[in-house]
């Protein structure tokens, strides 16, 4: 959404200044480790700062997962663009990536020196478990949102069954289910209008 859009989202977008976008993304980029970033971005952009709605976040997340590249970077770019246009996308992406860039260089030097330390493996295992928990939270929220309509819940169930139970490739499941999901959503939107 652009800052000049009308309605609740337009007012929320005006509060998302470029320095604020940069600072939030820098904080997440520097403090995150190992995953769960979609949940953290949701917490910051939707719950804490109220910059975008649940539906806008879900749309951005879906788009970011379809694009090539790192999903979370795509998500940051998409939300930054929604809030402040191209400059927002640049500020959000730069904030998100500049900290990890220098952290990876520093961590590489540190791990080279302490690679035999057993406690390091324990710390990394704990961080991975935390990231898994955050991912489960965002999946649960997405499923609750999809459950508002029987067709949405059916799409979630069909996707889970196709990938987790039948062990079909995700791309194949998405290629089959995405057009069905879009058609059902289009039909629901047309009937609501």
C-alpha positions as a printed NumPy array, in Angstrom:
array([[  0.   ,   0.   ,   0.   ],
       [  1.166,   3.464,  -0.764],
       [  1.193,   6.163,   1.912],
       [ -1.446,   8.113,  -0.008],
       [ -3.939,   5.219,  -0.104],
       [ -7.166,   5.856,   1.736],
       [ -8.452,   3.925,   4.703],
       [ -6.876,   2.192,   7.631],
       [ -3.926,   0.806,   5.675],
       [ -3.048,   4.22 ,   4.256],
       [ -2.937,   5.743,   7.731],
       [ -0.802,   2.844,   8.991],
       [  1.616,   3.234,   6.08 ],
       [  2.315,   6.889,   6.941],
       [  3.625,   5.796,  10.334],
       [  6.16 ,   3.442,   8.704],
       [  8.992,   5.866,   8.05 ],
       [ 12.068,   4.792,   6.098],
       [ 14.294,   4.974,   9.211],
       [ 11.75 ,   2.905,  11.17 ],
       [ 11.603,   0.263,   8.421],
       [ 15.397,   0.153,   8.323],
       [ 15.674,  -0.095,  12.126],
       [ 13.107,  -2.899,  12.492],
       [ 14.665,  -4.908,   9.668],
       [ 18.173,  -4.285,  11.013],
       [ 17.108,  -5.527,  14.451],
       [ 15.575,  -8.69 ,  13.017],
       [ 18.511,  -9.264,  10.679],
       [ 21.085,  -8.861,  13.432],
       [ 19.292, -10.742,  16.199],
       [ 17.857, -13.633,  14.194],
       [ 19.648, -16.887,  13.675],
       [ 18.606, -20.059,  11.922],
       [ 15.039, -19.426,  10.808],
       [ 11.603, -18.492,  12.078],
       [ 11.985, -15.086,  10.52 ],
       [  8.539, -15.009,   8.916],
       [  7.006, -15.254,  12.384],
       [  9.258, -12.518,  13.704],
       [  8.468, -10.268,  10.75 ],
       [  4.767, -10.927,  11.367],
       [  5.169,  -9.964,  15.001],
       [  6.942,  -6.696,  14.155],
       [  5.015,  -5.566,  11.049],
       [  1.509,  -6.781,  11.968],
       [  1.272,  -7.067,  15.738],
       [  3.752,  -4.619,  17.227],
       [  3.824,  -1.723,  14.755],
       [  0.472,  -2.402,  13.005],
       [  1.989,  -1.345,   9.687],
       [  0.159,  -3.973,   7.634],
       [ -2.868,  -6.209,   8.152],
       [ -2.924,  -9.981,   8.599],
       [ -4.268, -10.388,   5.059],
       [ -1.589,  -8.129,   3.553],
       [  1.083, -10.077,   5.412],
       [ -0.326, -13.391,   4.177],
       [ -0.403, -12.084,   0.605],
       [  3.169, -10.835,   0.871],
       [  4.283, -14.145,   2.347],
       [  2.627, -16.099,  -0.475],
       [  4.213, -13.879,  -3.123],
       [  7.636, -14.079,  -1.471],
       [  7.496, -17.869,  -1.454],
       [  6.716, -18.008,  -5.167],
       [  9.602, -15.751,  -6.166],
       [ 13.135, -17.061,  -6.651],
       [ 15.614, -16.34 ,  -3.917],
       [ 15.441, -16.351,  -0.148],
       [ 11.799, -16.226,   0.96 ],
       [ 12.417, -13.981,   3.931],
       [ 14.378, -11.423,   1.888],
       [ 11.585, -11.445,  -0.687],
       [  9.089, -10.898,   2.148],
       [ 11.028,  -7.938,   3.549],
       [ 11.283,  -6.376,   0.087],
       [  7.573,  -6.949,  -0.582],
       [  6.444,  -5.397,   2.72 ],
       [  8.868,  -2.491,   2.405],
       [  7.507,  -1.779,  -1.077],
       [  3.917,  -2.014,   0.18 ],
       [  4.587,   0.532,   2.878],
       [  6.918,   3.047,   1.222],
       [  7.376,   2.073,  -2.414],
       [ 10.776,   1.344,  -3.959],
       [ 12.653,   3.311,  -1.3  ],
       [ 10.889,   1.281,   1.388],
       [ 11.923,  -1.929,  -0.322],
       [ 15.544,  -0.76 ,  -0.452],
       [ 15.567,   0.465,   3.171],
       [ 13.995,  -2.759,   4.451],
       [ 16.265,  -5.055,   2.428],
       [ 19.427,  -3.12 ,   3.268],
       [ 18.523,  -3.033,   6.965],
       [ 17.776,  -6.737,   6.923],
       [ 20.984,  -7.771,   5.14 ],
       [ 23.702,  -5.393,   6.361],
       [ 23.891,  -6.842,   9.888],
       [ 24.062, -10.483,   8.812],
       [ 26.691,  -9.611,   6.192],
       [ 29.119,  -8.454,   8.862],
       [ 27.936, -11.078,  11.378],
       [ 28.75 , -13.925,   8.98 ],
       [ 32.246, -12.593,   8.478],
       [ 32.745, -12.29 ,  12.25 ],
       [ 31.146, -15.676,  12.991],
       [ 33.339, -17.359,  10.413],
       [ 36.454, -16.068,  12.125],
       [ 35.093, -17.043,  15.554],
       [ 34.016, -20.558,  14.563],
       [ 37.422, -21.18 ,  13.006],
       [ 38.934, -20.528,  16.432],
       [ 36.438, -22.456,  18.613],
       [ 35.187, -25.209,  16.269],
       [ 36.009, -27.947,  18.825],
       [ 33.827, -26.405,  21.562],
       [ 30.966, -28.829,  22.471],
       [ 28.767, -26.076,  23.927],
       [ 28.566, -24.429,  20.495],
       [ 26.601, -27.394,  19.124],
       [ 24.161, -27.197,  22.054],
       [ 23.559, -23.501,  21.491],
       [ 22.928, -24.017,  17.79 ],
       [ 20.496, -26.883,  18.519],
       [ 18.536, -24.676,  20.931],
       [ 18.349, -21.847,  18.424],
       [ 17.067, -24.244,  15.745],
       [ 14.341, -25.507,  18.115],
       [ 13.235, -21.923,  18.819],
       [ 13.037, -21.163,  15.113],
       [ 10.933, -24.28 ,  14.559],
       [  8.526, -23.122,  17.258],
       [  8.138, -19.706,  15.64 ],
       [  7.436, -21.353,  12.295],
       [  4.736, -23.523,  13.881],
       [  3.08 , -20.402,  15.316],
       [  2.845, -18.719,  11.923],
       [  1.53 , -21.938,  10.34 ],
       [ -1.139, -22.159,  13.029],
       [ -2.2  , -18.544,  12.454],
       [ -2.348, -19.066,   8.701],
       [ -4.488, -22.165,   9.159],
       [ -6.844, -20.289,  11.485],
       [ -7.195, -17.517,   8.908],
       [ -7.831, -20.074,   6.148],
       [-10.458, -21.769,   8.337],
       [-12.727, -18.732,   7.968],
       [-13.923, -20.384,   4.766],
       [-14.376, -24.109,   4.195],
       [-12.599, -23.844,   0.848],
       [ -9.526, -22.298,   2.504],
       [ -9.342, -25.076,   5.038],
       [ -9.737, -27.657,   2.255],
       [ -6.813, -26.077,   0.366],
       [ -4.602, -26.191,   3.471],
       [ -5.558, -29.82 ,   4.104],
       [ -4.996, -30.836,   0.474],
       [ -1.571, -29.192,   0.464],
       [ -0.55 , -30.845,   3.735],
       [ -1.748, -34.252,   2.564],
       [ -0.062, -33.904,  -0.826],
       [  3.311, -32.895,   0.582],
       [  3.478, -34.57 ,   4.002],
       [  1.463, -37.767,   3.49 ],
       [  1.749, -38.549,  -0.212],
       [  5.335, -37.17 ,  -0.362],
       [  4.635, -35.345,  -3.65 ],
       [  7.058, -32.602,  -4.681],
       [  6.008, -29.188,  -3.383],
       [  6.21 , -27.651,  -6.871],
       [  3.799, -30.252,  -8.236],
       [  1.358, -29.756,  -5.355],
       [  1.543, -25.971,  -5.745],
       [  1.047, -26.229,  -9.518],
       [ -2.121, -28.265,  -8.981],
       [ -3.563, -26.543,  -5.912],
       [ -2.691, -22.893,  -6.638],
       [ -5.069, -22.504,  -9.62 ],
       [ -7.843, -24.204,  -7.639],
       [ -7.209, -21.921,  -4.667],
       [ -7.205, -18.802,  -6.851],
       [-10.442, -19.882,  -8.567],
       [-12.152, -20.534,  -5.226],
       [-10.989, -17.192,  -3.833],
       [-12.068, -15.383,  -7.007],
       [-15.487, -16.998,  -6.773],
       [-15.806, -16.022,  -3.102],
       [-14.778, -12.418,  -3.823],
       [-17.245, -12.186,  -6.714],
       [-20.086, -13.514,  -4.544],
       [-19.215, -11.076,  -1.716],
       [-19.249,  -8.097,  -4.103]])
